[in-house]
């Protein structure tokens, strides 16, 4: 009657062992470390970089406890913070000779001190939120003028397309400061162009200028459109940053507006700026330009451009093979026209590639440009922090229609293709941004409050255990062991899921303990009622667990519904509370019913003639 099959006991034992393994990393603490990651999309951190880091530290006589290489970069552990700070300065000076144009990001970090065999099974400590552990705080200033200039550049492209579609000849379309100027040779053509532009682009105000042979049409953005563009730019930047942070798995980030033109970004659980700069600093946008073929074929012009004497209207870059290339300043297409970017492979060469999808306007522009430049090279640039890098410069073999574009390079790796697609897919920034405040913040409630939260949970647990053992005797012991298992399972799940624990999360743990023991109180009281009704001890144990389960399930399901509502509609601390609360409900059902009954079955189930059980101040027959 009160015996489980062997597989149930094995399942409980395995669950407890796994719970111990995934809880252990939280007790080892952390070691100071320095993290070296790439500051450029075309520069990757590999084993050669790690060897260079180790050689630099050895030459400087700095002792370290090991170096590892992962997808983020090279991480070097140190015994104390003094050595960590010294190593950071040495590595930053050695890896970045030009401080104004750094190739690598060298920053402080904290790494788990747990053994490597635990990390091998993905047993990692859970993160702590800003209110417990601290994190990285950024305040970014959005360049609203930059947003307007970027929109004016887009309007200039739209005007060229509109006039081309209407077969209206013009003498040039250029952006001059805060206006777009279109030049014409006769007033009739200018009047015709004004009507076409006014119909297609209603956000522009048009005015005539010039006389004689210098006839111009000056376009400016209307005041109401300026306000709308600035608001949209701020919202798009917030959305873009949030997408990048979320896609890279930073737990519970805060990305919100502050004032009219600033954005606050807080990344809880990140103790240095390395991971944050990797996400936020690489504000990459896509630009497609034509290569100046004539100048690029002239070795002397390339050498002059490399030394700073760049031909008018061009810019000098180095391609992925280290060779020079001259690219026209005029931007054919920008990342604003990009709707999707996915990493994949070239169908012909099977090399890693990035597949882009353009919107209707972008697809039309790309079709026209490729049709008019068959045989020429088109440079695809990734622009980060105002500096562009040529990803690839393929030759246009034929007209490309349909809005599907592929970019690839002979040396592009799968990881690089994924990272490039992520940066482009997350969206182009509508306006440039500058980090005006950057700091690593400590716990907002202080170490004292962390200890108080831990001690309150600990003493609450101890008080519950003492009460249960005194009031329910041996069944109180079963309940206490099941409660400990519940806490073990909950912390293990939070660690396995790499959740961020906040102060509200600690409150949720305390609440979970109370709810979990409530289930065992229901079971124990039901057993006592059965005994008072004349049932035998074995029948009372069986009936107590069976009949209390329905009540336990109903109460936990209703509480879980409330927790899910908090999880779906809440944000910030409320969401952190809801995550722990929902996980705690699931673990409490398993521990209070399955674990405690397994203990009762092991203790009493093997006795054929059970005359009494200890479940209170007296033994019941």
C-alpha positions as MATLAB code, in Angstrom:
seq = 'XXXXXXXXXXXXXXXXXXXXXXXXXXXXXXXXXXXXXXXXXXXXXXXXXXXXXXXXXXXXXXXXXXXXXXXXXXXXXXXXXXXXXXXXXXXXXXXXXXXXXXXXXXXXXXXXXXXXXXXXXXXXXXXXXXXXXXXXXXXXXXXXXXXXXXXXXXXXXXXXXXXXXXXXXXXXXXXXXXXXXXXXXXXXXXXXXXXXXXXXXXXXXXXXXXXXXXXXXXXXXXXXXXXXXXXXXXXXXXXXXXXXXXXXXXXXXXXXXXXXXXXXXXXXXXXXXXXXXXXXXXXXXXXXXXXXXXXXXXXXXXXXXXXXXXXXXXXXXXXXXXXXXXXXXXXXXXXXXXXXXXXXXXXXXXXXXXXXXXXXXXXXXXXXXXXXXXXXXXXXXXXXXXXXXXXXXXXXXXXXXXXXXXXXXXXXXXXXXXXXXXXXXXXXXXXXXXXXXXXXXXXXXXXXXXXXXXXXXXXXXXXXXXXXXXXXXXXXXXXXXXXXXXXXXXXXXXXXXXXXXXXXXXXXXXXXXXXXXXXXXXXXXXXXXXXXXXXXXXXXXXXXXXXXXXXXXXXXXXXXXXXXXXXXXXXXXXXXXXXXXXXXXXXXXXXXXXXXXXXXXXXXXXXXXXXXXXXXXXXXX';
ca = [
       0.000    0.000    0.000;
       2.728    2.458    1.000;
       5.488    1.310   -1.276;
       6.837    3.097   -4.329;
       8.360    1.188   -7.242;
      12.138    1.334   -7.395;
      12.210    3.836  -10.258;
      10.490    6.476   -8.110;
      13.171    6.242   -5.423;
      15.863    6.362   -8.106;
      14.228    9.440   -9.657;
      14.140   11.244   -6.304;
      17.758   10.323   -5.588;
      18.924   11.488   -9.027;
      16.972   14.757   -8.643;
      18.641   15.430   -5.279;
      22.118   14.649   -6.641;
      21.572   16.919   -9.656;
      20.206   19.601   -7.342;
      23.385   19.424   -5.258;
      25.622   19.595   -8.335;
      23.897   22.644   -9.815;
      23.670   24.403   -6.447;
      27.346   23.929   -5.572;
      28.757   26.684   -7.861;
      26.951   29.321   -5.794;
      29.171   28.538   -2.791;
      32.590   28.873   -4.412;
      32.534   32.630   -4.861;
      34.290   34.558   -7.635;
      37.819   35.449   -8.691;
      38.980   38.780  -10.191;
      39.768   38.513  -13.893;
      40.566   40.545  -16.992;
      38.604   40.006  -20.190;
      39.992   40.765  -23.646;
      37.443   40.960  -26.462;
      37.399   42.384  -29.972;
      36.442   46.020  -30.480;
      36.028   45.593  -34.240;
      33.779   43.332  -36.254;
      36.562   42.224  -38.590;
      39.057   41.450  -35.819;
      38.508   38.178  -33.998;
      39.944   36.897  -30.746;
      41.543   33.472  -31.235;
      44.286   31.241  -29.843;
      46.936   33.602  -31.226;
      45.387   36.441  -29.221;
      45.399   34.306  -26.064;
      49.079   33.442  -26.620;
      49.829   37.143  -27.060;
      48.005   37.959  -23.811;
      49.892   35.279  -21.884;
      53.239   36.400  -23.324;
      52.513   40.018  -22.373;
      51.717   39.036  -18.788;
      54.840   36.873  -18.510;
      57.077   39.679  -19.791;
      55.540   42.036  -17.218;
      56.093   39.490  -14.447;
      52.387   39.282  -13.577;
      51.263   35.951  -12.141;
      47.872   34.600  -13.204;
      45.798   31.531  -12.384;
      44.991   30.457  -15.910;
      43.622   31.803  -19.186;
      40.634   30.546  -21.144;
      39.228   31.305  -24.587;
      35.499   31.306  -25.306;
      33.097   32.961  -27.739;
      33.331   36.281  -25.890;
      37.123   36.503  -25.725;
      40.142   35.704  -23.571;
      39.594   35.603  -19.823;
      42.530   35.581  -17.410;
      42.082   34.889  -13.683;
      44.124   36.481  -10.911;
      44.577   35.896   -7.194;
      43.646   39.410   -6.037;
      42.267   42.708   -7.299;
      45.624   44.527   -7.148;
      47.132   42.097   -9.653;
      43.939   42.330  -11.727;
      44.172   46.133  -12.014;
      47.870   46.005  -12.886;
      47.258   43.372  -15.565;
      44.444   45.430  -17.107;
      46.709   48.451  -17.563;
      49.541   46.344  -19.017;
      47.280   44.525  -21.491;
      45.456   47.695  -22.561;
      48.772   49.405  -23.357;
      50.192   46.372  -25.196;
      47.109   45.487  -27.257;
      45.994   49.028  -28.101;
      48.980   51.187  -29.106;
      46.524   53.728  -30.546;
      44.186   54.517  -27.654;
      41.902   56.577  -29.901;
      41.294   53.608  -32.200;
      41.395   50.516  -29.955;
      41.429   47.083  -31.545;
      40.575   45.241  -28.336;
      38.386   45.923  -25.328;
      40.282   45.193  -22.099;
      38.080   45.318  -19.025;
      37.685   43.972  -15.517;
      35.559   40.942  -14.869;
      34.556   38.489  -12.151;
      34.576   34.773  -12.921;
      33.219   31.884  -10.919;
      35.814   30.099   -8.796;
      33.989   26.768   -9.078;
      35.996   23.786  -10.411;
      36.195   23.240  -14.139;
      34.419   19.890  -13.938;
      31.304   21.703  -12.726;
      31.531   24.196  -15.573;
      31.897   21.259  -17.991;
      28.369   20.092  -17.080;
      27.079   23.682  -17.330;
      26.833   24.014  -13.559;
      27.232   27.790  -13.170;
      26.271   30.198  -10.381;
      23.120   32.264  -10.805;
      23.408   35.963  -11.457;
      22.603   38.595   -8.857;
      20.646   41.699   -9.810;
      21.667   45.330   -9.516;
      20.144   45.537   -6.045;
      22.245   42.621   -4.774;
      25.425   42.418   -6.785;
      25.470   45.550   -8.875;
      26.057   45.768  -12.597;
      26.950   48.033  -15.480;
      25.218   51.380  -15.879;
      25.269   53.462  -19.058;
      23.747   56.840  -19.813;
      23.641   57.453  -23.561;
      23.070   60.796  -25.260;
      21.114   60.559  -28.514;
      22.330   62.941  -31.226;
      19.031   64.371  -32.459;
      20.745   66.508  -35.080;
      22.390   63.360  -36.352;
      18.954   61.758  -36.652;
      17.752   64.663  -38.791;
      20.842   64.601  -41.007;
      20.459   60.869  -41.461;
      16.823   61.375  -42.441;
      17.834   64.128  -44.867;
      20.287   61.718  -46.514;
      17.440   59.241  -46.838;
      15.197   61.938  -48.313;
      17.939   62.765  -50.848;
      17.922   59.150  -51.997;
      14.126   59.115  -52.148;
      14.144   62.303  -54.255;
      16.589   60.761  -56.749;
      14.368   57.687  -57.014;
      11.209   59.775  -57.427;
      12.701   61.941  -60.177;
      14.108   58.888  -61.958;
      10.722   57.145  -61.854;
       9.022   60.278  -63.247;
      11.712   60.739  -65.940;
      12.508   64.232  -64.662;
      16.054   65.323  -65.473;
      18.040   67.244  -62.870;
      21.569   68.562  -62.457;
      22.267   66.919  -59.076;
      20.758   66.188  -55.686;
      22.935   66.986  -52.644;
      22.458   67.524  -48.941;
      23.759   70.917  -47.827;
      23.680   71.345  -44.046;
      20.015   71.059  -42.993;
      18.567   71.064  -46.494;
      18.450   68.972  -49.643;
      19.229   70.974  -52.802;
      18.084   69.832  -56.246;
      19.539   71.708  -59.237;
      17.811   72.247  -62.598;
      18.533   73.886  -65.946;
      15.081   75.322  -66.694;
      12.098   76.511  -64.606;
       9.592   74.170  -66.280;
      11.487   71.097  -65.154;
      11.814   72.562  -61.651;
       8.050   73.119  -61.440;
       7.381   69.594  -62.614;
       9.847   68.216  -60.045;
       8.267   70.271  -57.252;
       4.867   68.713  -57.891;
       6.293   65.185  -58.058;
       8.308   65.581  -54.835;
       5.422   67.237  -52.972;
       3.132   64.335  -53.840;
       5.668   61.635  -52.890;
       7.346   63.218  -49.827;
       4.843   65.220  -47.807;
       7.236   65.731  -44.857;
       9.324   68.122  -46.959;
       8.743   71.849  -47.438;
       9.922   73.034  -50.882;
      11.151   76.496  -51.870;
      12.570   77.939  -55.110;
      16.053   79.433  -55.126;
      18.589   80.692  -57.639;
      18.263   82.424  -60.959;
      19.329   81.944  -64.554;
      21.403   78.825  -65.057;
      21.573   78.128  -61.294;
      17.990   77.084  -60.621;
      17.498   75.202  -57.362;
      14.761   73.578  -55.369;
      15.520   73.623  -51.636;
      13.828   71.005  -49.474;
      13.618   71.269  -45.684;
      11.888   69.052  -43.146;
       8.627   70.458  -41.804;
       8.592   71.336  -38.041;
       5.925   68.748  -37.189;
       7.938   66.116  -39.079;
      11.086   67.082  -37.141;
       9.323   66.375  -33.841;
       8.015   63.094  -35.166;
      11.431   62.027  -36.497;
      13.148   62.821  -33.188;
      10.568   60.894  -31.157;
      10.754   57.967  -33.550;
      14.554   58.015  -33.433;
      14.576   57.793  -29.647;
      12.046   54.960  -29.628;
      13.880   53.071  -32.372;
      17.188   53.371  -30.516;
      15.577   52.039  -27.342;
      14.027   49.172  -29.278;
      17.297   48.400  -31.045;
      19.305   48.337  -27.817;
      16.696   46.163  -26.114;
      16.759   43.667  -28.995;
      20.542   43.423  -28.937;
      20.646   42.886  -25.202;
      17.831   40.327  -25.273;
      19.276   38.351  -28.202;
      22.587   38.015  -26.392;
      20.865   36.720  -23.267;
      21.627   39.426  -20.701;
      19.245   38.747  -17.848;
      16.582   41.320  -16.989;
      18.142   44.379  -18.653;
      16.807   47.888  -18.104;
      16.637   50.012  -21.263;
      14.510   53.099  -20.797;
      14.208   56.749  -21.748;
      15.504   59.489  -19.480;
      14.507   63.003  -20.408;
      13.994   64.078  -23.990;
      17.168   62.707  -25.584;
      18.864   60.243  -23.219;
      18.663   56.496  -22.671;
      19.562   54.596  -19.511;
      20.897   51.055  -19.881;
      21.453   48.871  -16.827;
      22.764   45.329  -17.142;
      22.350   43.496  -13.825;
      24.859   40.843  -12.941;
      27.586   42.314  -15.191;
      30.464   43.584  -13.100;
      32.506   45.251  -15.804;
      32.066   47.076  -19.071;
      33.416   44.332  -21.352;
      30.176   42.518  -22.059;
      28.241   45.770  -22.171;
      30.577   47.408  -24.688;
      30.390   44.310  -26.831;
      26.634   44.750  -27.049;
      26.114   48.502  -26.949;
      29.403   49.842  -28.251;
      29.143   47.964  -31.532;
      26.324   50.079  -32.886;
      26.809   48.710  -36.361;
      24.918   49.915  -39.397;
      25.161   48.710  -42.958;
      26.240   50.935  -45.833;
      26.464   49.960  -49.494;
      28.691   52.101  -51.702;
      30.313   51.790  -55.092;
      34.054   51.202  -55.432;
      36.057   53.839  -57.332;
      37.376   51.334  -59.854;
      39.690   53.713  -61.732;
      41.452   54.956  -58.598;
      41.582   51.512  -56.965;
      43.468   50.084  -59.974;
      46.199   52.730  -59.686;
      48.873   51.554  -57.179;
      50.202   55.080  -56.735;
      46.782   56.485  -55.859;
      46.278   53.640  -53.387;
      49.644   54.369  -51.772;
      48.853   58.086  -51.590;
      45.444   57.349  -50.071;
      47.024   55.061  -47.487;
      49.295   57.945  -46.476;
      46.341   60.296  -46.110;
      46.073   61.860  -49.573;
      42.659   60.523  -50.556;
      41.098   61.584  -53.897;
      38.166   63.974  -53.625;
      34.854   62.171  -53.155;
      36.492   58.915  -52.017;
      37.385   57.208  -48.747;
      40.224   54.734  -48.193;
      39.679   51.357  -46.510;
      41.488   48.071  -46.195;
      39.676   44.910  -47.168;
      39.710   41.634  -45.224;
      42.898   40.486  -46.981;
      44.719   43.673  -45.969;
      44.671   45.265  -49.413;
      43.680   48.868  -50.050;
      40.435   49.922  -51.657;
      38.970   53.330  -52.511;
      35.233   53.648  -51.963;
      33.023   56.516  -53.065;
      31.596   58.668  -50.293;
      28.099   58.601  -51.723;
      25.987   56.009  -49.888;
      23.840   53.930  -52.214;
      21.886   52.137  -49.502;
      21.860   52.064  -45.692;
      20.723   49.629  -43.041;
      17.467   51.580  -42.709;
      16.200   49.594  -45.690;
      17.097   46.278  -44.068;
      14.225   44.129  -42.787;
      16.073   40.929  -41.867;
      19.567   39.431  -41.662;
      20.263   35.736  -41.149;
      23.497   33.781  -41.033;
      23.762   30.951  -43.534;
      25.977   29.520  -46.252;
      26.773   30.374  -49.854;
      24.891   27.937  -52.084;
      27.836   27.645  -54.472;
      30.939   27.692  -52.264;
      29.304   26.540  -48.985;
      31.210   29.281  -47.164;
      29.571   31.142  -44.244;
      27.527   34.119  -45.424;
      24.923   36.628  -44.257;
      21.620   36.761  -46.150;
      19.913   40.165  -46.166;
      16.324   41.080  -46.984;
      15.536   44.644  -48.113;
      12.251   46.523  -48.004;
      10.457   47.520  -51.207;
      12.249   50.860  -51.572;
      15.623   49.314  -50.829;
      14.978   46.472  -53.262;
      14.143   48.969  -56.033;
      17.237   51.069  -55.354;
      19.443   47.983  -55.237;
      17.967   46.687  -58.497;
      18.621   49.977  -60.285;
      22.165   50.329  -58.981;
      23.157   46.780  -59.854;
      21.630   47.146  -63.335;
      23.639   50.299  -64.029;
      26.941   48.991  -62.617;
      27.340   45.469  -64.000;
      31.044   44.599  -63.981;
      31.914   47.058  -61.202;
      32.514   46.305  -57.552;
      30.089   47.186  -54.785;
      31.527   47.683  -51.288;
      29.460   46.533  -48.305;
      30.601   48.335  -45.166;
      29.855   47.754  -41.505;
      30.013   51.139  -39.783;
      30.720   51.167  -36.058;
      31.132   54.313  -33.990;
      31.619   56.403  -37.115;
      34.341   54.143  -38.541;
      33.606   51.904  -41.481;
      35.130   48.545  -42.342;
      34.721   46.793  -45.666;
      33.186   43.360  -45.128;
      33.301   42.422  -48.785;
      33.482   44.089  -52.198;
      31.978   41.677  -54.720;
      31.782   42.256  -58.451;
      28.250   42.852  -59.748;
      27.689   40.065  -62.261;
      24.074   40.804  -63.091;
      21.078   42.833  -62.002;
      19.876   41.759  -58.530;
      16.126   42.087  -58.016;
      13.711   40.838  -55.380;
      15.354   42.410  -52.331;
      17.445   39.325  -51.419;
      21.167   40.092  -50.994;
      24.022   37.886  -49.828;
      27.281   39.132  -48.306;
      30.223   36.842  -47.745;
      33.961   36.954  -47.599;
      36.674   34.422  -48.151;
      37.688   34.561  -44.496;
      34.292   34.955  -42.840;
      33.777   32.338  -40.122;
      30.475   30.901  -38.936;
      30.775   32.816  -35.650;
      31.485   36.050  -37.508;
      28.497   35.501  -39.807;
      26.247   34.975  -36.766;
      27.576   38.089  -35.014;
      27.248   40.254  -38.132;
      23.703   39.018  -38.715;
      22.835   39.743  -35.077;
      24.110   43.304  -35.239;
      22.260   44.003  -38.480;
      19.093   42.105  -37.551;
      18.754   43.966  -34.268;
      18.186   47.093  -36.302;
      20.099   50.152  -37.336;
      20.248   53.008  -34.878;
      18.062   55.840  -36.076;
      20.430   58.372  -34.491;
      24.053   58.282  -33.349;
      24.607   57.896  -29.611;
      27.419   58.848  -27.283;
      28.066   57.305  -23.870;
      28.107   60.285  -21.514;
      28.196   58.235  -18.315;
      29.685   54.793  -17.881;
      30.238   53.139  -14.537;
      30.155   49.896  -12.675;
      27.662   50.291   -9.863;
      27.777   48.442   -6.553;
      24.785   46.917   -4.768;
      22.187   49.624   -4.286;
      21.077   48.159   -0.973;
      24.563   47.260    0.201;
      26.229   44.139    1.463;
      24.416   44.466    4.780;
      21.025   44.072    3.116;
      22.247   41.018    1.188;
      23.255   39.395    4.462;
      19.934   40.345    6.031;
      18.048   38.769    3.153;
      20.091   35.579    3.452;
      19.756   35.440    7.226;
      16.013   36.078    7.141;
      15.556   33.138    4.773;
      17.893   30.952    6.844;
      16.272   31.695   10.194;
      12.824   31.363    8.670;
      13.818   27.906    7.424;
      15.252   26.916   10.813;
      12.145   28.118   12.661;
       9.870   26.128   10.353;
      12.004   23.004   10.805;
      11.939   23.279   14.605;
       8.189   23.812   14.662;
       7.469   20.898   12.315;
       9.745   18.491   14.173;
       8.215   19.396   17.540;
       4.590   19.395   16.398;
       4.583   16.458   13.972;
       7.468   14.341   15.312;
       8.871   11.946   12.673;
       6.502   13.268   10.005;
       7.799   16.725   10.813;
      11.278   15.424   10.030;
      10.001   14.108    6.691;
       8.463   17.503    5.964;
      11.664   19.319    6.913;
      13.800   17.138    4.646;
      11.309   17.692    1.814;
      11.498   21.460    2.481;
      15.296   21.369    2.260;
      15.006   19.426   -0.997;
      12.595   22.068   -2.305;
      15.075   24.855   -1.553;
      17.812   22.791   -3.188;
      15.753   22.217   -6.348;
      14.793   25.892   -6.575;
      18.362   27.209   -6.322;
      19.550   24.536   -8.762;
      16.900   25.564  -11.310;
      17.765   29.249  -10.949;
      21.438   28.392  -11.489;
      20.729   26.074  -14.420;
      18.552   28.697  -16.138;
      21.116   31.414  -15.327;
      18.340   33.533  -13.828;
      19.065   36.836  -12.120;
      18.271   36.829   -8.419;
      17.086   40.154   -7.019;
      15.940   41.215   -3.557;
      12.300   40.548   -4.551;
      13.526   37.121   -5.646;
      14.797   36.445   -2.125;
      11.353   37.429   -0.834;
       9.851   34.946   -3.313;
      12.125   32.193   -1.939;
      10.921   32.921    1.590;
       7.312   32.823    0.361;
       7.977   29.537   -1.438;
       9.226   27.955    1.789;
       6.023   28.948    3.561;
       3.835   27.626    0.753;
       5.806   24.382    0.499;
       5.474   23.607    4.205;
       1.787   24.465    4.015;
       1.316   21.479    1.694;
       2.963   19.163    4.236;
       0.801   20.585    7.013;
      -2.266   19.635    4.961;
      -0.918   16.094    4.472;
      -0.014   15.609    8.140;
      -3.339   16.925    9.381;
      -5.177   14.690    6.928;
      -3.270   11.650    8.260;
      -4.219   12.622   11.826;
      -7.875   12.914   10.816;
      -7.790    9.444    9.300;
      -6.255    8.062   12.486;
      -8.898    9.747   14.599;
     -11.534    8.207   12.338;
     -10.294    4.707   13.180;
      -8.144    3.935   10.141;
      -5.068    1.763   10.529;
      -1.693    3.549   10.414;
      -0.851    2.249    6.923;
      -4.306    3.177    5.596;
      -4.078    6.591    7.243;
      -0.736    7.344    5.579;
      -2.070    6.257    2.192;
      -5.320    8.189    2.515;
      -3.575   11.274    3.896;
      -1.336   11.681    0.882;
      -3.973   10.674   -1.681;
      -6.763   12.905   -0.399;
      -4.586   15.927    0.378;
      -3.063   15.933   -3.111;
      -6.171   17.381   -4.778;
      -6.292   20.308   -2.343;
      -2.549   20.910   -2.725;
      -2.777   20.877   -6.515;
      -5.766   23.261   -6.611;
      -4.144   25.792   -4.281;
      -0.833   25.715   -6.163;
      -2.454   26.005   -9.595;
      -4.410   29.107   -8.582;
      -1.261   30.640   -7.107;
       0.651   29.712  -10.257;
      -1.934   31.558  -12.379;
      -1.348   34.699  -10.340;
       2.418   34.231  -10.692;
       2.145   33.828  -14.457;
       0.112   37.033  -14.660;
       2.904   38.862  -12.822;
       5.442   37.284  -15.165;
       3.563   38.272  -18.331;
       2.442   41.772  -17.410;
       5.082   42.744  -14.856;
       8.522   44.220  -15.397;
      11.681   44.863  -13.436;
      11.545   43.716   -9.779;
       7.975   42.403  -10.190;
       9.101   40.114  -12.994;
      12.082   38.919  -10.929;
       9.730   38.032   -8.083;
       7.390   36.206  -10.463;
      10.150   34.036  -11.985;
      11.271   32.700   -8.602;
       7.680   32.410   -7.414;
       6.550   30.278  -10.396;
       9.596   28.011  -10.225;
       9.104   27.653   -6.469;
       5.514   26.467   -6.930;
       6.632   23.717   -9.321;
       9.434   22.512   -7.038;
       7.203   22.654   -3.944;
       4.595   20.343   -5.493;
       7.266   17.744   -6.261;
       9.075   18.011   -2.944;
       6.057   18.221   -0.616;
       4.266   15.253   -2.218;
       6.803   12.960   -3.896;
       9.891   13.504   -1.721;
       8.093   13.476    1.636;
       5.999   10.434    0.679;
       9.146    8.613   -0.475;
      10.606    9.167    2.989;
       7.407    8.000    4.692;
       7.250    4.912    2.485;
      10.879    4.079    3.176;
      10.366    4.462    6.928;
       6.996    2.765    7.374;
       6.147    1.047    4.086;
       8.220   -2.079    4.730;
       6.502   -2.905    8.021;
       3.752   -5.494    7.606;
       2.270   -4.995   11.083;
       2.475   -1.309   11.772;
       0.804   -0.623   15.092;
       1.667    3.010   15.673;
       3.157    6.060   13.930;
       4.660    9.207   15.457;
       2.782   12.209   14.083;
       2.315   14.633   16.917;
       2.712   14.827   20.641;
       1.558   11.225   20.983;
       1.867    8.079   18.934;
      -1.265    7.077   17.068;
      -2.478    3.489   16.836;
];
